[in-house]
């Protein structure tokens, strides 16, 4: 698998590295600076302009959010335009802080995915950006099963994950994510740096497509 990266300078790598893993590092290893020019997948948030010389094969675009507020859940679109990006594999990202999305919210999200695809983009699927508490993974897995039922194939379902899930999460709860999601992107970044050795984290994941951000 090709090496990957993010436009926000948060590094992405595949679970299986193409190059030898770095030498063993102390438990409190310092975060490593990353060079985005060595990678080809990027997160792009609204208002962020990537460097012109970056070559993107995969783009994760923050499309909208569902915030915690009184009343029914509501999808808020964060992008005014609808660019055509035919040369990139496109994931639409929805940032959420509540799990009671409801049928109307799901219909709005799916309609937005269809709009992006109809504009000539190669939409790969939906990524849910939600910081699920480690002790709440069972509830999150139930939500993701519902999300998978709403997002039709061949679109795929991706999530962001926390390092603490691997360190302190129930292995059985993590295993329940496997049949539901197609990809997990574990957040290992610290500002413009990233954790240099992800081997202990990846050892506990059994998702077919696991990356680090």
C-alpha positions as CSV (number, residue, x, y, z in Angstrom):
1,X,0.0,0.0,0.0
2,X,1.3,3.5,-0.8
3,X,2.4,5.8,1.9
4,X,-0.2,8.4,2.8
5,X,-0.4,11.8,4.5
6,X,-2.7,14.7,5.4
7,X,-2.9,18.3,4.2
8,X,-3.2,19.3,7.8
9,X,0.3,17.8,8.2
10,X,-1.0,15.0,10.3
11,X,0.7,11.8,9.0
12,X,-1.1,8.8,7.7
13,X,0.6,5.5,7.2
14,X,-0.8,2.0,6.4
15,X,-0.9,-0.6,9.2
16,X,1.7,-2.6,7.2
17,X,4.7,-0.4,6.5
18,X,6.5,-0.6,3.2
19,X,9.8,0.2,4.9
20,X,11.3,-1.3,8.1
21,X,9.8,-0.1,11.3
22,X,11.9,2.4,13.2
23,X,14.2,1.2,16.0
24,X,12.6,0.6,19.4
25,X,11.7,3.9,21.1
26,X,11.3,4.8,24.7
27,X,7.9,4.8,26.2
28,X,7.8,8.6,26.2
29,X,9.3,9.0,22.7
30,X,9.1,12.5,21.3
31,X,6.8,13.1,18.4
32,X,8.4,13.2,14.9
33,X,8.1,16.0,12.4
34,X,6.5,14.9,9.1
35,X,7.2,15.9,5.5
36,X,3.9,15.9,3.5
37,X,5.7,15.6,0.2
38,X,6.4,11.9,0.9
39,X,2.7,11.0,1.0
40,X,-0.3,11.1,-1.3
41,X,-3.4,11.2,0.9
42,X,-4.6,14.3,2.7
43,X,-7.2,15.7,5.0
44,X,-8.5,19.1,3.7
45,X,-10.6,21.2,6.0
46,X,-12.7,24.1,4.7
47,X,-10.6,27.2,4.4
48,X,-7.3,25.3,4.2
49,X,-5.4,25.7,1.0
50,X,-2.9,22.8,0.4
51,X,0.5,23.5,-1.1
52,X,0.4,23.4,-4.9
53,X,3.2,20.9,-5.2
54,X,1.5,18.2,-3.1
55,X,0.4,15.2,-5.2
56,X,-2.9,13.8,-3.8
57,X,-4.2,10.4,-4.6
58,X,-6.8,10.3,-1.8
59,X,-8.6,13.3,-0.2
60,X,-10.6,13.4,3.0
61,X,-12.8,16.5,2.8
62,X,-14.6,17.8,5.9
63,X,-18.1,18.2,4.4
64,X,-20.2,19.0,7.4
65,X,-21.0,18.4,11.0
66,X,-23.7,17.3,13.4
67,X,-23.3,19.2,16.7
68,X,-24.8,18.6,20.1
69,X,-27.6,21.0,20.5
70,X,-31.2,21.0,21.8
71,X,-33.7,19.3,19.5
72,X,-33.3,16.8,16.7
73,X,-29.9,16.2,15.1
74,X,-29.2,18.4,12.1
75,X,-26.5,18.2,9.5
76,X,-24.7,21.5,8.8
77,X,-22.9,21.8,5.5
78,X,-19.5,23.5,5.9
79,X,-18.6,23.8,2.2
80,X,-20.3,26.4,0.0
81,X,-18.9,25.1,-3.3
82,X,-18.9,21.7,-5.0
83,X,-15.5,21.3,-6.7
84,X,-14.9,18.6,-9.3
85,X,-11.8,16.6,-8.3
86,X,-11.7,13.7,-10.9
87,X,-8.1,12.7,-10.2
88,X,-8.5,11.9,-6.5
89,X,-10.3,9.2,-4.5
90,X,-12.6,11.2,-2.4
91,X,-13.9,10.6,1.2
92,X,-16.5,12.9,2.6
93,X,-16.0,13.5,6.3
94,X,-18.8,14.3,8.7
95,X,-17.8,15.5,12.2
96,X,-20.3,14.5,14.9
97,X,-20.6,14.9,18.7
98,X,-23.9,13.0,19.1
99,X,-25.1,9.6,18.0
100,X,-28.8,10.1,17.6
101,X,-28.7,11.2,14.0
102,X,-32.1,10.1,12.9
103,X,-33.6,9.4,9.4
104,X,-33.7,13.0,8.3
105,X,-30.1,13.7,9.1
106,X,-29.0,10.5,7.3
107,X,-31.0,11.4,4.3
108,X,-29.3,14.8,4.1
109,X,-25.8,13.3,4.5
110,X,-26.5,10.7,1.7
111,X,-28.0,13.4,-0.5
112,X,-24.8,15.4,-0.2
113,X,-22.7,12.3,-1.1
114,X,-24.8,11.9,-4.2
115,X,-24.3,15.5,-5.1
116,X,-20.5,15.2,-4.9
117,X,-20.6,12.0,-7.0
118,X,-22.9,13.5,-9.6
119,X,-20.5,16.4,-10.0
120,X,-17.9,14.0,-11.4
121,X,-16.1,13.0,-8.2
122,X,-14.9,9.5,-7.3
123,X,-16.6,9.3,-3.9
124,X,-15.2,6.3,-2.0
125,X,-17.4,6.6,1.0
126,X,-18.2,8.4,4.3
127,X,-15.9,8.9,7.2
128,X,-17.4,9.5,10.6
129,X,-15.2,11.8,12.8
130,X,-16.2,11.1,16.4
131,X,-14.1,10.8,19.5
132,X,-15.9,7.8,21.1
133,X,-14.9,7.3,24.7
134,X,-12.9,4.1,25.3
135,X,-15.5,2.8,27.8
136,X,-18.3,3.6,25.3
137,X,-17.1,1.5,22.3
138,X,-20.0,-1.0,22.6
139,X,-22.5,1.9,22.1
140,X,-20.4,3.3,19.3
141,X,-20.3,0.0,17.6
142,X,-24.1,-0.1,17.7
143,X,-24.3,3.3,16.1
144,X,-21.8,2.3,13.4
145,X,-23.9,-0.8,12.6
146,X,-26.8,1.6,12.0
147,X,-24.6,3.9,9.9
148,X,-23.6,0.9,7.8
149,X,-27.2,0.1,7.2
150,X,-27.8,3.6,6.0
151,X,-24.7,4.0,3.7
152,X,-25.3,1.9,0.6
153,X,-22.7,-0.2,-1.0
154,X,-20.4,0.2,-2.9
155,X,-19.7,3.3,-0.7
156,X,-17.4,2.4,2.2
157,X,-17.5,3.5,5.8
158,X,-14.5,4.9,7.6
159,X,-14.0,6.2,11.1
160,X,-11.4,8.0,13.1
161,X,-10.0,6.3,16.2
162,X,-8.2,7.2,19.3
163,X,-4.9,5.7,20.5
164,X,-6.5,5.0,23.9
165,X,-8.8,2.5,22.2
166,X,-5.8,0.2,21.6
167,X,-4.2,0.9,24.9
168,X,-7.3,0.4,27.2
169,X,-10.2,-0.7,25.0
170,X,-12.0,-4.0,25.4
171,X,-10.6,-6.3,22.7
172,X,-14.1,-7.8,22.2
173,X,-15.6,-4.3,21.7
174,X,-12.9,-3.5,19.1
175,X,-13.6,-6.8,17.4
176,X,-17.3,-5.8,17.0
177,X,-16.2,-2.9,14.7
178,X,-14.6,-5.2,12.2
179,X,-17.7,-6.4,10.3
180,X,-19.1,-2.9,10.3
181,X,-16.4,-0.5,9.1
182,X,-14.0,-0.7,6.1
183,X,-11.3,1.6,7.5
184,X,-10.1,3.2,10.7
185,X,-7.8,6.2,10.8
186,X,-6.1,6.2,14.3
187,X,-5.3,9.8,15.4
188,X,-1.6,9.8,16.4
189,X,-0.8,13.4,15.6
190,X,0.3,16.1,18.1
191,X,0.0,19.4,16.3
192,X,2.4,19.2,13.3
193,X,4.1,16.1,14.7
194,X,3.1,12.4,14.9
195,X,3.9,9.4,17.1
196,X,7.0,7.8,15.4
197,X,6.3,4.1,16.3
198,X,2.7,2.9,15.8
199,X,3.6,-0.8,16.0
200,X,2.1,-1.4,19.5
201,X,-1.1,0.3,18.3
202,X,-1.6,-1.6,15.0
203,X,-0.9,-4.9,16.8
204,X,-4.3,-4.7,18.5
205,X,-6.4,-3.7,15.4
206,X,-7.9,-6.3,13.2
207,X,-9.6,-4.0,10.7
208,X,-8.7,-4.7,7.1
209,X,-7.7,-1.1,6.3
210,X,-6.0,0.7,9.2
211,X,-4.2,4.0,8.9
212,X,-2.6,6.5,11.3
213,X,-3.2,10.2,11.3
